[in-house]
Amino acid sequence: MKLNSLGAASVLALSLVMISGCDQVEKSAQQVIGKATESAKQAIDDTHKAAEQALSEATQGLISPEKQEDEQEESNSNKEA
């Protein structure tokens, strides 16, 4: 009978160790995903800036992205009013 109790206790202890290990793995995975998300956002922002610069250079400054956005906002607000 003592052997069964010892075995059950060992299984429970091993289960607890595995669960805490899984918890740690989950936290690590969340951190990795968070860092990957931030890296992706940064890459998108950098690409957007490079595209704006390339557009500006291609049009020799005739079209300014900021100016276009301001004009679109003004025309949208005029339509709503």
Secondary structure, 3 states (H helix, E strand, C coil): CHHHHHHHHHHHHHHHHHHHHHHHHHHHHHHHHHHHHHHHHHHHHHHHHHHHHHHHHHCCCCCCHHHHHHHHHHHHHHHHC
